Amino acid sequence: MHNNSIIELSRAALQQNLEFLRATFGKKIIFSSVVKGNAYGHGISEFVTLAHECGISHFSAFDAEEARIIKQCVGSNATIMIMGFVADEDLEWAIENDIQFFVFEKTRLQKAVKSAKKLGHKARLHIEVETGMNRTGFNENELRWVTQILQNEKEHLIFSGLCTHYAGAESVANYYRVKSQIQAYEKAYNFFKDSGLVPQLRHTACSASSMMFPETRMDLVRIGIMQYGLWPSPEVFVNYMNAKRIKSDPLKRVILWKSQVMSVKKVNAGDFVGYGTSYMAGSKMEIAVIPIGYSHGYSRSLSNHGHVLINGQRCLVVGTVNMNMITVDVTAAGNVRKGDEVVLIGNQQEAAISIASFSDFSNQLNYELLTRIARTIPRNII
Ligand SMILES: *Cc1c(COP(=O)(O)O)cnc(C)c1O
């Protein structure tokens, strides 16, 4: 832990987002809160505890390590699903603890059967099918083999779900690819059904597909970015706002990341600021030094681009982002002093730094910048 910066998570914002999402999906659809990547940088323990208090009882993790942390927070009062990696040494732990997990290859299915037999405890499996992303998932020609195992090993396996993941539903450019994935999923589902195997749940949707392709919601939605109050892309946001003819964003950012001014100094026209020559003062300037750098997850790509808020004013990051510090131009921000609050993400007075402007306007950067925020920064729920 260190005190260079702190993160606050807003309970009110999360409640608002969950209310909006529940109203959008309806009561019949299970809401799974996706908390991989340290809960998108929010802090997995703190976020899971908060979400659980707000009524969430289904969580999706990437691996067994995250699943263990979720379990520590919620005990057996919530369902935990691993969407990605389960190391061989974690498999028995997962099965014994009724942790559900995606299975997307033959060896994993065989090992799950073996472990379940050994433990005398059924494994809860989500069979992931390949529909066009070409990352993980059983290919069509492997499905017959999968159905045979599921049938022969019935006493050891629970067919908890049939799932897939879309390759870029946040962009209209991928419209046909996603549509064909939906069809491929339906085809796989029918294949299982015709073999007498009906999964407990059908699920395919992430935030973007749940908004852009409502038919992908099925029985359960796996929602990451939107519960944190951010849209998967500007396209999804604009599409929603136009369709509903509303003007104000129904989502509210949960995270606030703030630091303080460590030191202030004056520089003259023609002086270079920081390492090398990436920034030269065009006139007399005042520079504030903030004790945050790329080691804390403030990306180097924000060198000479990022903004922070001081005195309610947007101040440009000048020079390169260092390991532990950034320098910002506070010439126009009034009388800035050591100890003044600095907002890296969030609101201050009337101004706001959204993650989209904290990053670039590129979609995937929101996800990347959030998940890089250092784990050692204290997280407080307010
Ligand atoms: C990350 C992830 C999600 C959630 O994605 P968002 O865009 O954050 O909603 C859903 N499903 C899978 C398989 C994922 O890896």
The ligand as an ORCA input file, in Angstrom:
! r2SCAN-3c Opt
* xyz 0 1
  C     -14.477    -10.068    -20.779
  C     -15.530    -10.991    -21.192
  C     -16.871    -10.606    -21.110
  C     -17.313     -9.212    -20.686
  O     -16.971     -8.265    -21.667
  P     -17.471     -6.727    -21.547
  O     -17.217     -6.177    -22.898
  O     -16.564     -6.075    -20.545
  O     -18.861     -6.741    -21.120
  C     -17.821    -11.552    -21.452
  N     -17.477    -12.794    -21.857
  C     -16.184    -13.185    -21.944
  C     -15.872    -14.570    -22.396
  C     -15.174    -12.301    -21.617
  O     -13.904    -12.696    -21.719
*
